[in-house]
Amino acid sequence: RNVVRATLFGLGLTGLLYIAVCSGIIFALPTAEVANAQAPFALFVERFWGHRAGLATAAFAAIAAIGALNGWTLLQGEVPLGMARAGLLPRWVGRT
């Protein structure tokens, strides 16, 4: 019960934070500049805190993307195993 509540609360809080940050970027920068930007978050940080801060933001975004990709790669081995153990896939898929 607590896991479900925590998951939904975290999802809602993250969604609200994301909407607030994206709205701030949209309202603080010119629309044409945001529309043509490849990295709007880095552009926003660069505009207000300098070039090095923008590069650091882009670097942290790349690290986060690589970490998420790593997590999904590791997860893809567990999903078929769990499905086989639940009887949703043939038993030979879940053989270890």
N, C-alpha and C positions, 0 to 999 in steps of 0.2 A: 504494500500500500504506500509506504513512504517513497519507494523508488519511483513509482508512477507520479506521485505528487512532485518530487524533486525534478524529475525529467520534464514534466509539463511546465513547472515554474521556471526552470532554466531555459527552456525553449521560448517561453513568453518573454522573459527578461532579455534574452539575447536578441529576439526579434525587435523589441522596443529600442534597445541600444543601437542596433543596426539601422533602424529607421531614423533615429535621432542623428546619428553620425552622417548618414547619407544626405539627409535634409540639410544639415549644416554645411556640407560641401557644396551642395547645389545652390544654397542661398549665399554663400560667401564668395564664390567664384563666378566669373562670367559664364553664361550658358554655353556659348560657342567653344570656349576653352575647355570646359568639362566634357562636352560632346566629342571633341577631337582628342581627348587625352587617352593614352593607353593605360595609365595608372593614376586615376583621379585622387586616390588617397595620398600617394607620394607627391602629386602635384600640389595638393592642399597643404601638406606639411612643408614642402619646399617654399611655397609662397610666404608662409608666415614664420618659419623657423630657419630657413636657409637651405642651401644646396646639400650640405652634408646630412642634414636631418631627413631630407627627401630621399637620399640614397639609402640611409639606414632603414627608413620605412619600407622601401622597395626590397631591401635585403631580407628584412623580417617577414615580409609577405611571401617571398620566395621560399624561405625556410619553412614557413607554415604550410605552404602548398606541398612541398616535398614531404613533410611529416604526415600530412593527410593522405598523400598518395601511398606512403609506406604503410600507414594504418589500414587502408583499404586493401592493399596487397596481402597483408597478413590475415585480414578478415576473410578473404576469399577462400582460404583453405579451411576455415572453420564452418562456414555456412553450409557447404554440401555435407560435411560430416554430421552436423546437427540435424539436417533434413533427413539424412539416411537413418540416423538413430531414432528419429520421430516417425519413421515409416513413410516419409513422403518421397523418398528416392529408393532405388533398389539397394539391397544390403551390400552388394559388392562395392558400392561407392563409399560406404562408411568403413571399409576394412582398413585397419591400421597395422 
